[in-house]
Amino acid sequence: MSQSLQVLIAGSNGQLAQELTRKLAFAGHRPVAMARPRLDLADVSTIRPALSSRAFDVVVNTAAYTAVDKAEDEPERAVAVNAAGAGALAAAAGDAGIPIIHVSTDYVFDGTKNSAYVETDPPAPLGVYGRSKLEGERLVAQGQPRHIILRTSWVFSAHGHNFVKTMLRLSRERTTISVVDDQYGCPTAAGDLADTIVALLPHIMSTHASPDAFGLFHATGRGTASWFSFAEAIMNGVAERGAQRASVIPIKTADYPTRARRPAHSVLDSSKLRHVHGIEMPPWQRGLDAVLDELVGQVRQE
Ligand SMILES: NC(=O)c1ccc[n+]([C@@H]2O[C@H](COP(=O)([O-])OP(=O)(O)OC[C@H]3O[C@@H](n4cnc5c(N)ncnc54)[C@H](OP(=O)(O)O)[C@@H]3O)[C@@H](O)[C@H]2O)c1
């Protein structure tokens, strides 16, 4: 590695923040992860002091209000963190002359397209969370032209709250689990997204970086799943590791009402990331295997 970078990670306890901290250190960089109250995206007065506390080379914003259903009941808070806070962080990075990598979501789309969404497709969020993240994209781009916005989806890891961990808990409590089979997306291991961010750094740090290196990119695990087929893959992995699996029953979204509406088909096309940066994320099943190895244990050798 040529250059060791001091990286400010906004958010330190989230799925992506934890993986990114580990991967950056492994790659020889110097991550500094900051959480509330020291860096609170809902309190913009904390942002500039946090950013100027050290000579950071780059900022990565992993912090977000991610409670999709709860956001419907507290839209001001979701917007404060995901839009105003993210925008203020980008503006501070712009003033400091350092690039920012910001993470967004497939929920900026309404999920009515039958094929995978590309970056130029018009967004049309269905709920408060998606709207707040879309406004965040706009404000980040406005605050620091040297930005990369990575839209990702269905993030899972061995820590924090996510679908894989919920399925593992339910498999210990029940014999059958009902899971919706008419919402499709791209599961993404937080560790794989962290690898992508680490790989992007040299491309955006160079003073000769082309303007094409910056902008909006889709970045998800390779391949598609419904929540049902994702759950099936988790249960198969559980059984392969010698643990008790539950049966998964497919149901319709209409049979599992939630506070926020979710896109039916929010599959993202990540080929721009490959064309511009030469980065191809691995199949989501690989990340799932790694997480199950960590949470359930290694497959027993005969
Ligand atoms: N999870 C997904 O399925 C998913 C899907 C698509 C996109 N994304 C995006 O991917 C990124 C990373 O997601 P993730 O799964 O790692 O999220 P996560 O595990 O929910 O972590 C989010 C982190 O943000 C922090 N946070 C919340 N409000 C904050 C505030 N006001 N100031 C500072 N930090 C604050 C939280 O802190 P506390 O720990 O203190 O609460 C938490 O550590 C986010 O931008 C998210 O929108 C996630």
The ligand as a MOL file (V3000), in Angstrom:
LIG
                    3D

  0  0  0     0  0            999 V3000
M  V30 BEGIN CTAB
M  V30 COUNTS 48 52 0 0 0
M  V30 BEGIN ATOM
M  V30 1 N -28.9350 -1.7830 7.0190 0
M  V30 2 C -29.3710 -1.8790 5.7620 0
M  V30 3 O -30.0080 -2.8670 5.3810 0
M  V30 4 C -29.0760 -0.7940 4.7680 0
M  V30 5 C -29.6350 -0.8850 3.4740 0
M  V30 6 C -29.3390 0.1280 2.5440 0
M  V30 7 C -28.5240 1.1770 2.9030 0
M  V30 8 N -28.0120 1.2500 4.1660 0 CHG=1
M  V30 9 C -27.1800 2.3940 4.5220 0
M  V30 10 O -25.8930 1.9010 4.8270 0
M  V30 11 C -25.2840 2.7300 5.8190 0
M  V30 12 C -24.7610 1.8690 6.9510 0
M  V30 13 O -25.8600 1.1380 7.4890 0
M  V30 14 P -25.6830 0.1510 8.7220 0
M  V30 15 O -26.4930 -1.0570 8.4190 0
M  V30 16 O -24.2580 0.0230 9.0920 0 CHG=-1
M  V30 17 O -26.4800 0.9850 9.8210 0
M  V30 18 P -26.6750 0.6630 11.3700 0
M  V30 19 O -26.0430 -0.6270 11.7320 0
M  V30 20 O -28.1110 0.9000 11.6630 0
M  V30 21 O -25.8060 1.8160 12.0200 0
M  V30 22 C -26.1290 3.1530 11.8690 0
M  V30 23 C -25.2790 3.9170 12.8390 0
M  V30 24 O -25.6070 5.3030 12.7190 0
M  V30 25 C -25.5530 5.8380 14.0130 0
M  V30 26 N -26.3560 7.0180 14.1330 0
M  V30 27 C -27.7120 7.1270 14.1560 0
M  V30 28 N -28.0510 8.4080 14.3350 0
M  V30 29 C -26.9020 9.1200 14.4270 0
M  V30 30 C -26.5980 10.4690 14.6360 0
M  V30 31 N -27.5480 11.3910 14.8320 0
M  V30 32 N -25.2890 10.8650 14.6690 0
M  V30 33 C -24.3110 9.9560 14.5410 0
M  V30 34 N -24.5360 8.6420 14.3620 0
M  V30 35 C -25.8150 8.2440 14.3070 0
M  V30 36 C -26.0710 4.7500 14.9340 0
M  V30 37 O -25.5800 4.9830 16.2180 0
M  V30 38 P -26.0830 4.1300 17.5040 0
M  V30 39 O -25.4010 2.8170 17.3970 0
M  V30 40 O -25.5850 4.9560 18.6220 0
M  V30 41 O -27.5730 4.0740 17.3930 0
M  V30 42 C -25.4900 3.5080 14.2950 0
M  V30 43 O -24.2550 3.1690 14.8590 0
M  V30 44 C -26.3430 3.7540 6.2010 0
M  V30 45 O -26.1320 4.9290 5.4710 0
M  V30 46 C -27.6440 3.1250 5.7580 0
M  V30 47 O -28.6300 4.1110 5.4510 0
M  V30 48 C -28.2660 0.2810 5.1000 0
M  V30 END ATOM
M  V30 BEGIN BOND
M  V30 1 1 1 2
M  V30 2 2 2 3
M  V30 3 1 2 4
M  V30 4 1 4 5
M  V30 5 2 4 48
M  V30 6 2 5 6
M  V30 7 1 6 7
M  V30 8 2 7 8
M  V30 9 1 8 9
M  V30 10 1 8 48
M  V30 11 1 9 10
M  V30 12 1 9 46
M  V30 13 1 10 11
M  V30 14 1 11 12
M  V30 15 1 11 44
M  V30 16 1 12 13
M  V30 17 1 13 14
M  V30 18 2 14 15
M  V30 19 1 14 16
M  V30 20 1 14 17
M  V30 21 1 17 18
M  V30 22 2 18 19
M  V30 23 1 18 20
M  V30 24 1 18 21
M  V30 25 1 21 22
M  V30 26 1 22 23
M  V30 27 1 23 24
M  V30 28 1 23 42
M  V30 29 1 24 25
M  V30 30 1 25 26
M  V30 31 1 25 36
M  V30 32 1 26 27
M  V30 33 1 26 35
M  V30 34 2 27 28
M  V30 35 1 28 29
M  V30 36 1 29 30
M  V30 37 2 29 35
M  V30 38 1 30 31
M  V30 39 2 30 32
M  V30 40 1 32 33
M  V30 41 2 33 34
M  V30 42 1 34 35
M  V30 43 1 36 37
M  V30 44 1 36 42
M  V30 45 1 37 38
M  V30 46 2 38 39
M  V30 47 1 38 40
M  V30 48 1 38 41
M  V30 49 1 42 43
M  V30 50 1 44 45
M  V30 51 1 44 46
M  V30 52 1 46 47
M  V30 END BOND
M  V30 END CTAB
M  END
